[in-house]
Amino acid sequence: MSETKLLSLLGMCRRAGKLCCGHDSAVGAVREKQAALCLLSSDSSERLRKEFERECSFGGRDIPVKVISSGMEEIGRATGLKSAVLAIRDPGFAGAIVKLLEDTGEVSQ
């Protein structure tokens, strides 16, 4: 149930134009300090996870990075774009997603 809510929130975020899907797009949002939250799929690589943890904390940035229980396929169905990394550019959506993840204990990081 909570995974459905998360994927629904990601779909709404995409339709609102506040979601960056893919490596280059997410890195760009992080470097331009537009990202409020970075999400990584459950099937993302350890190298990608370390890269985004480093990128999100570099230069005084303090952007949370969370690994969610959904894989790339589920994210692709919800957002229309299959990706292992997402950057949320809206603080409202980011806060709602973090709260949902904390309430359900679904986040692994």
Secondary structure as UniProt FT lines:
FT   HELIX           2..15
FT   TURN            16..17
FT   STRAND          19..21
FT   HELIX           23..31
FT   TURN            32..33
FT   STRAND          37..40
FT   TURN            42..43
FT   HELIX           46..57
FT   HELIX           58..60
FT   STRAND          65..67
FT   HELIX           72..79
FT   STRAND          85..88
FT   HELIX           91..104
//
